[in-house]
Amino acid sequence: MNDLITSALLILVFTVSLGIIYPFAVWGVSQVVFPHQVNGSLIEKDGKIIGSELVGQNFSGEKYFHSRLSANNYDAANSGGTNLGPTSQKLIDRVKTDAEKLQTENSTKPIPADLVTTSASGLDPHISPAAAEFQIPRIARERNMSETDLRAIVAKHTEDRTFGIFGEPRVNILMLNLELNKK
């Protein structure tokens, strides 16, 4: 009987300490130290939430940098890829169609892979600097801006590798397009 009481008390102690106290302590510290990140890195404009730095969204206008494609229309509740393999005719046809469309936009440069492929989650908020560079002539034309000015804005929003070693350089599309709207 003593073992049963001891076991029940330990379950109660561990449940309260690790299931309630510890999570609230971590949440409280993170709210003080990293409030923007903990709350989803949300971006507000005129008191209205317009997006998150961490979740991709669709920018379809010709005067905006386009995001990486999403297999699920950027639906965060349904993140995931298409599960189409490299031999899938449906995938091959879609990539060819997208590549042909992009080639008409900028026929002088090779098309970066991230402009015709989806990310694993379908919610990637970044594109490569090469994908941003590929889109500069179209956006310069549409916004009546110089390509040099656009390159400076892209460079300003290009993030380096995390800690200098993890990942690849990347450009956050939401932040970049918001900067363009200020011009």
C-alpha positions as a printed Julia matrix, in Angstrom:
183×3 Matrix{Float64}:
  0.0    0.0     0.0
  2.9    2.39    0.76
  4.25   1.86   -2.76
  0.87   2.73   -4.27
  0.6    5.95   -2.25
  4.21   6.88   -3.1
  3.55   6.23   -6.8
  0.36   8.31   -6.79
  2.12  11.19   -5.02
  5.03  11.09   -7.49
  2.62  11.15  -10.43
  0.86  14.15   -8.89
  4.16  15.97   -8.16
  5.58  15.31  -11.64
  2.31  16.22  -13.35
  2.09  19.55  -11.54
  5.79  20.4   -11.79
  6.48  19.22  -15.37
  3.01  19.63  -16.81
  2.02  22.98  -15.32
  4.79  24.86  -13.5
  7.64  24.2   -15.96
  5.66  25.07  -19.16
  4.34  28.29  -17.6
  7.84  29.22  -16.4
  9.3   28.71  -19.89
  6.39  30.63  -21.43
  6.83  33.49  -18.95
 10.58  33.8   -19.5
 10.16  33.66  -23.27
  7.46  36.37  -23.16
  9.97  38.65  -21.42
 13.08  37.75  -23.43
 11.64  37.08  -26.94
  8.08  38.5   -27.05
  7.98  39.09  -30.84
  9.18  35.58  -31.71
  7.07  33.79  -29.06
  3.91  35.39  -30.35
  4.46  34.26  -33.94
  6.63  37.09  -35.34
  3.44  38.79  -36.47
  3.59  41.91  -38.61
  0.99  44.61  -38.03
  0.05  47.52  -40.21
 -2.47  50.12  -39.05
 -3.42  47.88  -36.11
 -4.22  44.91  -38.36
 -2.15  41.72  -38.57
 -1.03  41.31  -42.18
  1.23  38.29  -41.85
  4.04  36.55  -40.06
  7.74  36.61  -40.79
  7.68  32.83  -40.36
  4.87  31.79  -42.71
  4.87  32.26  -46.46
  2.01  33.88  -48.29
  1.04  34.43  -51.88
  2.03  37.62  -53.68
  0.58  37.48  -57.17
  0.78  41.06  -58.41
  3.41  41.81  -61.02
  4.86  44.62  -58.89
  5.68  42.22  -56.02
  8.34  39.62  -55.48
  6.66  36.24  -55.73
  7.05  33.67  -52.98
  8.12  30.11  -53.33
  5.25  27.97  -54.59
  2.99  26.26  -52.07
  1.27  22.91  -52.59
 -1.52  23.94  -50.2
 -2.17  27.62  -51.01
 -0.17  28.74  -47.96
 -2.7   27.17  -45.58
 -0.89  26.81  -42.24
 -3.54  24.35  -41.01
 -2.69  22.06  -43.93
  1.07  22.3   -44.27
  2.9   19.71  -46.31
  4.2   18.95  -49.76
  2.47  17.34  -52.71
  4.06  13.91  -52.36
  4.69  13.96  -56.11
  7.95  12.19  -56.92
 10.54  13.2   -59.52
  9.03  10.82  -62.09
  5.47  12.13  -61.64
  4.15  13.4   -64.97
  1.86  15.83  -63.13
  4.88  17.4   -61.38
  6.94  17.48  -64.59
  4.1   19.19  -66.49
  3.57  21.79  -63.74
  7.28  22.62  -63.53
  7.52  22.93  -67.33
  4.49  25.24  -67.45
  5.81  27.4   -64.62
  9.29  27.52  -66.19
  7.88  28.59  -69.57
  5.92  31.4   -67.89
  8.99  32.56  -65.95
 11.16  32.4   -69.08
  8.91  34.99  -70.72
  9.39  37.19  -67.67
 13.19  37.06  -67.8
 14.73  35.21  -70.71
 18.31  36.28  -69.96
 18.86  34.25  -66.78
 18.44  30.62  -65.78
 15.39  30.02  -63.58
 16.27  29.32  -59.93
 14.85  26.01  -58.71
 12.95  27.56  -55.82
 10.74  29.51  -58.24
  9.37  26.29  -59.8
  9.42  23.89  -56.83
  7.43  23.85  -53.61
  8.94  23.7   -50.16
  8.45  20.64  -47.96
  6.03  22.48  -45.66
  4.41  24.61  -48.33
  4.83  27.58  -46.0
  8.39  28.72  -46.66
  8.55  32.52  -46.19
 11.91  32.82  -47.96
 13.36  32.56  -51.43
 16.98  32.42  -52.45
 18.85  35.61  -53.38
 19.06  34.16  -56.93
 15.25  33.89  -57.08
 14.93  37.5   -55.94
 17.54  38.61  -58.49
 15.62  36.79  -61.23
 12.49  38.85  -60.48
 14.19  42.26  -60.33
 13.72  43.22  -64.03
  9.94  42.59  -63.88
  9.49  44.53  -60.66
 11.7   47.4   -61.85
  9.54  47.68  -64.96
  6.25  47.49  -63.04
  7.29  49.97  -60.34
  9.27  52.25  -62.63
 12.32  51.82  -60.37
 15.94  51.26  -61.21
 17.28  47.73  -60.92
 20.14  49.1   -58.82
 17.71  50.47  -56.23
 15.85  47.16  -56.15
 19.08  45.23  -55.67
 19.9   47.44  -52.68
 16.49  46.67  -51.13
 16.99  42.93  -51.76
 20.47  43.1   -50.19
 19.01  44.86  -47.15
 16.51  42.0   -46.66
 18.91  39.15  -47.42
 19.55  37.1   -44.28
 22.85  35.27  -43.95
 23.29  31.7   -42.8
 22.13  31.12  -39.23
 25.16  31.5   -36.95
 27.2   31.78  -40.16
 27.08  28.03  -40.83
 23.5   26.68  -40.92
 21.25  26.91  -43.97
 21.68  29.17  -46.96
 21.34  32.91  -47.49
 17.67  33.79  -47.93
 15.28  36.68  -48.55
 12.08  37.08  -46.54
  9.42  37.92  -49.13
  6.9   39.54  -46.78
  9.47  41.93  -45.35
 10.84  42.69  -48.83
  7.4   43.44  -50.3
  6.46  45.6   -47.32
  9.61  47.63  -47.93
  8.62  48.02  -51.59
  5.21  49.34  -50.57
  6.96  52.17  -48.71
  8.54  53.39  -51.95
